[in-house]
Amino acid sequence: MEAYTIAPLPPLFHPSSHSQLSKELPEFSPLFFVPPLEERPQNPIVEALVELSSLPQPIEHEEDTLTAGSEVEPQQEGVVDEADIWTTKEVVAETRAPKNQNLSWDALRSTFPNEPTPTPFLSEQPNDVFDAVRHHVQPRLNDPSLQLRHILPTELLKHLMTNLVGNSSSLYVWDSTDERLVSNGPREGLKLLVIVEGLDDVASTSIIQRFLNIGTMLRRVELLVTTLQPRNGTPTTHAFLYALSTVLVHIRTTLSRAPPVPAAHLTGLWLHYADTESVLSALASLCHRNDGPPYNPLPKSPAGLLSQVYDSLEKHMEHGSSRTITALLAYILTVTSKDYFATLGESLGLLEPSRPHWLHTGSHFTSSDRRRGNDILALDDLEFENASVSSTSEDLEHPDMPSFIPTELAEALPAARKSLRILQAADPDHHLCSNPVLETCRWVWSSEEVESLWECRNQQSFPDSAVDHAPDTGALTDMPAVPLRHYQPELAQFRLFDLEPGVHLETVTAQSHTPSSTSSFTAFLALYPDIMPPLTPKLQHLATVVLQPLFTRTAVLSSALLKLYLTSLQLETHLIILRSYMLITFPSFRIRLVEALFSDMDEFRPIGRGIRAQTRAKLGILDSRDVADEAASQSTGQGIGLGHGLAERDTWPPRGADLSFFLRTVIVDSLEERTDTSGDDNIQSVWKEGEFRLGFALRDLPVGDGMGRWLNPMSIEALDFLYLDYKPPHPLDVVITPDILSKYQRTFTFLLRLFRAETVARIIYRSTFRATTPVFSYAPKAQETFLSLRFQIQAFVTAFVTYVFDSVIGDNFDAYLQRISELRDTIADGLAEYSEHELTSVFALRDSHSELLDRILRGCLLRTTQRVAGDALRELLELVLRFGVLATNLRRGAVREADGAEQLSELYKMFQTQMLFFIKTIQTMHVKEQAHDKTVSPVLDRFQAGNSNPQSGKRSQMEDLLTRIDPTGWWRRKFDKQTKRAV
């Protein structure tokens, strides 16, 4: 057997060789280690947090001025800014290396491995790994019209910051057709879809869309400003564009700054620009630029534009929008309405009218010398001496007003403006016409300013300090004070030469040192409160306080003009003249008028054909030769009740010369017999002028379609062509308008009908009141019928005439004059007592005057709604004339008794039927009047004796008429019996 050589064994371990062995073998550290604790309380978690707090603080970034409210706002003492979460994370990541995030007690020892362990979650993997896995799991369908582009967040941010201010980039360009930012495809028909690394297409599109929305809305609004600026518009429109452009410049400046969030954190940037998007959305909604073209146009009228801004601000306040949005809209409203308020102040005399353009609010806009009438009320600016009364009435139809102006002020402003024009025409030296107050309205937002205006409101005074101490909102600096020298509107520009030489250059120099174009907006944002002032919790409450100077001014103007009308212009005296003559209540005038137009002589005197016969008729000379013409006069009939000689044969109506002969002295003689000789010279002068202001006139009436009854002297309408006219002096024609005079004339014509019927009733009574010679000697029954009909007609005519003059005219007009007298005495006591009355202006006085005449017409049954009762009354008066003709013919023996009895029976039946119908109609109207008693004017209801309010204890007009014509109810009982028989 072959022997093998065995290698020698290594030497045994020797202590001397231990150091060399330890160098060759690796050292094994213990897997678990508990460090020895010191002799003190141990809290390793708190110690670890203290170590984290010792890290460097994050870098401070400049605060966003759009949300902070000022461009450079000092840090308030005791207020610590909250660290931005994105910046803090970035700083921590830079100062600390990646480490194992597992927290345990072992992690507190220094020998713990800090290398991060791989996470098992896919969403926590690097972006490239996550995108690759997602693309593998959810592969995208191939779309030939869509091109994908994956991009890093840092690279995408460069493009989005360009799009953020409305400019085009290589990814998104401006589409001028749809006016929005769209993706920039490589060729036509191919869309570009940008996907951010680490995000899917939905998240990427959502983040990018906010940036595109901001750029789109910003550029749309800027295009609106650029498009509208060159056009001719009102100063209010230019002020709106100026405020809008100032806000846009501020937003663009803010967006141009570097974002405070690192580019890698797109989500942080998306949240950072959320407020900016909401602000631009509010602006775009205000300008109708939220959706693509075509756009709804902005209102052209100043009132419509201001209403749109105000309504938008009110909506955002009610919905609890952010402070930035409400402050932005409040700034636009403040700047836009400033010139409108100035024009309102000019129209009411609060400011000097027709100021030079550099004194106008918002003088940075180009302005011409023309009146800015389109910027305020739709009222004519003609001199009132040349303006017609009809235009005065039409001007009071108040035009469109901004929605923040209350209804009562919107109705009072046109009246106050016209009151100032009338006051300037009637009394040019009045202090309200010559001394402007130099104050106007303005929007205030802080509690201090609102409290100041509130105190002025309670004191009814508004000093200049309460109006002009607010910071300027974008307008140029006002020029120095100008001497209060009065200029005509066309010469107002020459006021510039009243200044000292070179003064205007100082203003221009001061304007050149303006810090920035948005400094006024920045200052406004800094002062705008977070909540509304406590005194005005809602915007409408604030508007009421802001507009209080206009409320006070309208009341002062109305009071001053009303005082002028009731004192210097003697309105009450003119009303007394109208009542005395046009309503025929003056006894002397009534007697002379009745004598001139009517005659109750029962002798039959037909008018002769010759000139001498006509002369005798005009002079009232009796002559037996005229009886020979009786046969000839039967062909045309007899104008019973008319004055002798008034109607010529075969001619009606009479010529103007004939009427002038009879009426030439009626007015003059009655004025001379006036017994009221007051010591007031103004009142005496008004009565003396009555001779020239009063006059009779003729009018042409229609003749077709059965309306020619006035051509027949036997008709009750025979004198409808005659009317009495009155020419009121200027400016009393505002209260005594043509429409009111036409109502007087309708009443005058109706009274002439009543006077003729009353005259005929007297003729009937005088010609037949003889017991020894009855009318029907051989027909006792006919005689009884005749006497009964005569009594009924006499009672009806007398009752109705008494009702018209005592109740309809007397009660209503006397009460109205009493009210005017009380108002004249009260208005001198001051505004506080005067404001308690309903008649607060001359236009309210005019309306009450018109309503007074409407009430008189209603009592006379002359209203259109009373046509049935009016026609029944006219038929009754016609029957009175027919009965008068029959009575005179029977008295003269021109008609046989048999024929007369037959005619009498027919007239009696007709009168009975018509009277019953008239009574029933009046009774029905009385029931309706009680059901609608609330329709009575509140101005007249308090003091008229004949109102229909049951609580007043007075009878209504219809009830009074029923009581007078049927005091015992005999007619109503007879009507009820006939109704029962018919049933």
Secondary structure, DSSP 8 states (H G I E B T S, - for coil): --------------GGGHHHHHHHS-----S-------SS---HHHHHHHHHHTS---------HHHHSSSS----TT------HHHHHHHHHHHS-------SSGGGSTTS--S----S-GGGS-HHHHHHHHHHHS-----TTEEEEEE-HHHHHHHHHHHHTT---SSEEEETTTTEEEE--SSTT-EEEEEETTS-HHHHHHHHHHHHHHHHHHHHHHHHHHHHTTS---HHHHHHHHHHHHHHHHHHHHHHS--SS-TT-HHHHHHHTHHHHHHHHHHHHHTT-SS-SS-----SSHHHHHHHHHHHHHHHHHTT--HHHHHHHHHHHHHHHHHHHHHHHHHTTSS-SS--GGGSTTTTS---SS--GGGS-----S-TTTS-HHHHHHHTS-----TTS-HHHHHHHHHHHHHHHHHHHH-TT-HHHHS----------SHHHHHHHHHHHHHT---THHHH-S---S--------------GGGGGGGGGGS-TTHHHHHHHHHHT-S-TTHHHHHHHHH--SS--TT--SHHHHHHHHTHHHHHHHHHHHHHHHHHHHTTS-HHHHHHHIIIIIS---HHHHHHHHHHHB----S-----SSHHHHHHHHHT---GGGGGGHHHHTTT---TTB-TTTSBTTB-S--HHHHHHHHTTHHHHHHHT-----S-HHHHHHHHHHHHHEEEEE-----STT--GGG-TTSTTTTTTEEEEE---TTGGGTS-HHHHHHHHHHHHHHHHHHHHHHHHHHHHHHH--SSS-S-SS-HHHHHHHHHHHHHHHHHHHHHHHIIIIIIIIIHHHHHHHHHHHHHHHHTT-HHHHTTSS--SHHHHHHHHHHHHHHHHHHTT-SGGGHHHHHHHHHHHHHHHHHHHHHHHHHHT-S-HHHHHHHHHHHHHHHHHHHHHHHHHHHHHHHHHHHTGGGS-HHHHTT-TT---GGGT---HHHHHHHHH-TTSHHHHHHHHHHHHH-
